[in-house]
């Protein structure tokens, strides 16, 4: 069982792609909408929170990614034809250098 989840809500055109990929049986209904629920570890969760400041988790420890990240994750799921994608997807979703200056940590004056 996963430590946390990403709720990936699907639009009508997404559902067609999901069916073509053979993943229709993985679609759930969450808050009256069709969605994938992608499991992740606590480590993945920490990386996502760091990479997406303001990311909120509900009572079920599930979150919704920003639109661009959701599209990226859906693309990975459709390509791999699996919901077990977080080991790979986290490398595409999490940028550990986001928000840092070119010089990195501290100011050493380029030394």
N, C-alpha and C positions, 0 to 999 in steps of 0.2 A: 504494500500500500504506500502511496506517495505521501510526502510530508505536506505538500501544498499543491495547488492546481492553477492552471491558466484556463479561464473560460474563453473559448474562441468562438464567438457568435458568427453564424453563417448566413449570408444573404442568399437569395434564390439562385443567382448564377454560380455561387460557391457550391450549393447543394448538387448541382448538375455535375460539377467537377469531382465532387466527393463520390457520387454514384459511379462515375466513369473509373475512378481509382479503386473501386471495390470496398470503400470504407463506410458505406451507408449504415451498416450495422453498428458502427461506433458513435453515431450521432445520438445525442441526448437532448432532452428538452429541459432548459434551464430558464426560469422566469418567463415561461411561455414562448421562448425562442429556441430554434434549433442551434445546437452548439456541439463542439468537441470539448472535452475536459481533459487537458493534458497534464499528467502528473509530473512533479519535479521534487528534487531533494531539497533539504534545508540549505545546502550549499548553493544550489541553483537559485533558490529564493533570495538569498543574501545578495547574489550577483545582480539579479534583476532589480532589487530595491536600490542597490547602489547605482545601477545603470539608468534607472528610470525614477528619479526623485519624485516623490508624491504618489507612487504606486500604492494603492490601498488593497487590503485583503479583507474579505467579508468573514462572517461567522464560520463558514465552512473552509476557511483558509484558502480562498480562491480569489484571483485577481483578473482584471481585463487589461491587456497591454494596449498601449497607444496604437492608433490605426496602422501606421507604417510597419511597426513590429508585428502586429497581428497578420498583416499580409505576408511578411517574410516567413513567419511560423507556418501559416497555411501552405505556402509554397513548398516548404520543407516536408510537411506532412504528406502532401500530394505526391511529391517526388519519391519519397521513401515508402509510401503506401503503408504507413504505420503511425500510431500516436506515441510510440516509444522513441521519441526523437530528441529529447532534451540534452543528452550528452553532446550531440552534434549542434543542435539549434542554439545552445547557450553561447557558442563561439561566434555565431552570427548576430545574436541579439545583444550581447554584453560587450561593451567597449571599455576596458579598464582605464584607458587614458582620456575618456571623455571629460571635458571640462578642465583639463590640465593645460598649463602653458607649454610651449615648445621646449622650454628649458627644463621642464620636469619639476622635481621637488626642490623647494628652496631656491635661493638665488646664490649660486656659487660664482657668478660672474663668468661663466663659461669655462671654468678651470677644470 
